[in-house]
Amino acid sequence: MNSDQVKTLLLALEDSPMDFTVLFSGKQSKKINGLYKPESREIVINNLNFTEANLLVYTAVHEYAHHLHACSRGGKLSIRAHTAEFWAIFHRLLEKAEAAGVYKNVCADSPELNELTKVIRQKFLQENGSLMKEFGRYLLKAHELCAAAGGRFEDYLDRVLRIPRTAATTAMKMYQYNLNTSVGIDNMRFLAGLQNETARMTAEAALLKGDSPDTVRTETKRRALGAPSPEEEPKIRLEKEKSRLERTIASLSKRLNEVEKELQNIVE
């Protein structure tokens, strides 16, 4: 696989609003597999790092995600390049690459790893999530008892349990919202922070379906802002360009008619 083939592969996954170049360094590096240069829009891959095409494709998709992220920001990237928005783009591209058969998540083919994944999900993610949700139920009961005794629940949290109020509030919401514990504590914290029930249920369903947390967070934010989805953006961009061209054509046609009339008056 050469650099031109890699570029063709990337464009097949998702079109780019701005042109870019894929370069093979012809070198091996112990520090990085590849990098993206937003100023020149170059994807540089240290191709001698790889003995398998699958891992090279993974790196190429990673750097292409940086390029698409930069395109969405007018061709520039902030100092912190690996944002949730970036990871959402990257994971979207990987899913497309898997669907197209140009990238394979080989971890899914390991029976031992799949068995270990089940243990991790059940014994740690789900059990810890259940424990935190149950903790929220007990805190709600403590809140009731504090009120009945004429005391402040905040004082109980601060000086008796000695836990942060935000952590207690989050745990109580986990129970009140009846969150699915299989998504794990970290995702439950995110879901507990969504006050809109529809947004919370949509996000939880996406996590249970297998979407990455960064993808879910980015999509939730996009919906809240009413922004177009990545699939809608090219269409919207083309519709805007069509509208602009139509206005330009109308303006030029009007001017052409005026020029023709002026020429006719001169001839007469």
ABEGO torsion letter per residue (X at the ends): XBAAAAAAAAAAABBBABBBBBBBAGBBBAABABBBBAAAGBBBBBAAABABAAAAAAAAAAAAAAAAAAAAAGGBBBABABBAAAAAAAAAAAAAAAAAGABBBAAAABAAAAAAAAAAAAAAAAAAAAAAAAAAAAAAAAAAAAAAAGBBAAAAAAAAAGBBAAAAAAAAAAAAAGBBAAAEAAAAAAAAABABAAAAAAAAAAAAAGBBAAAAAAAAAAAAAGBBBAAAAAAAAAAAAAAAAAAAAAAAAAAAAAAAAAAAAAAX
